[in-house]
Amino acid sequence: MRHIVTVQDAVTAFESWMEPTDAELDAIDREMPVILADVDLLDAQIMTLDRVPTEFDERRIRRARRRALAARVAQLNQTAGVSLPGGAA
């Protein structure tokens, strides 16, 4: 016979010291424009999954793809002069 145990330990295992650090939150803030641009691109692509894309849909996807690419380029340009911790190059 197998005993059923609660998942109390697994649920309460996440203590306050496991919260994201300030550096991790800053990294998320720096990546947020890229994340939002990717979400816009996915939204544009999802809208066309169940139907034939119209010319307007194709333009929307192209614009969203360009915004996502521009956000990635801007992020790379911002981080180009920043040195990474730990001596990584």
C-alpha positions in Angstrom: 0.0 0.0 0.0 1.3 3.4 -1.0 0.7 6.4 1.2 -0.3 9.6 -0.3 1.7 12.5 1.1 1.0 16.2 0.7 3.1 18.5 -1.4 3.4 20.9 1.5 7.2 20.7 1.4 7.3 21.4 -2.3 4.9 24.3 -2.0 6.6 25.9 1.0 10.1 25.3 -0.3 10.2 28.6 -2.1 11.5 31.0 0.6 11.9 34.7 0.4 15.7 34.3 -0.4 14.7 32.6 -3.6 13.2 35.8 -5.0 14.9 37.3 -8.1 17.8 39.5 -7.3 18.0 43.2 -8.2 20.4 42.3 -11.1 17.9 39.7 -12.4 15.1 42.2 -12.3 17.2 44.8 -14.1 18.0 42.2 -16.8 14.3 41.6 -17.2 13.7 45.3 -17.5 16.3 45.6 -20.2 14.8 42.7 -22.1 11.2 44.0 -21.8 11.1 45.9 -25.1 12.2 42.7 -26.9 9.7 40.6 -25.0 6.8 43.0 -25.8 7.8 43.1 -29.5 7.8 39.3 -29.7 4.4 39.2 -28.0 3.0 41.6 -30.7 4.5 39.4 -33.4 3.0 36.3 -31.9 -0.4 38.1 -31.6 -0.3 39.0 -35.3 0.7 35.5 -36.3 -1.9 33.8 -34.1 -4.7 35.9 -35.6 -4.1 34.3 -39.0 -3.9 30.7 -37.8 -7.6 29.9 -38.6 -8.0 31.9 -41.7 -6.3 32.9 -44.9 -4.2 36.1 -44.1 -5.4 39.2 -45.8 -3.2 41.9 -47.1 -3.8 43.8 -43.9 -2.7 40.8 -41.8 0.4 40.4 -43.9 1.3 44.1 -43.3 0.7 43.7 -39.6 2.9 40.7 -39.4 5.7 42.5 -41.4 5.5 45.5 -39.1 5.6 43.4 -36.0 8.5 41.4 -37.4 10.4 44.7 -38.1 9.6 46.0 -34.6 10.9 42.8 -33.0 14.1 42.9 -35.0 14.6 46.6 -34.2 14.1 45.9 -30.5 16.7 43.1 -30.6 19.1 45.4 -32.4 18.6 48.2 -29.9 19.1 45.7 -27.1 22.4 44.5 -28.6 23.6 48.0 -29.2 22.9 48.9 -25.5 24.7 45.9 -24.2 27.7 46.1 -26.6 29.7 48.3 -24.3 28.6 46.7 -21.0 31.1 44.1 -19.6 29.6 41.0 -18.2 30.3 39.8 -14.7 32.7 36.9 -14.2 35.0 38.0 -17.0 32.9 36.6 -19.8 33.5 38.2 -23.1 
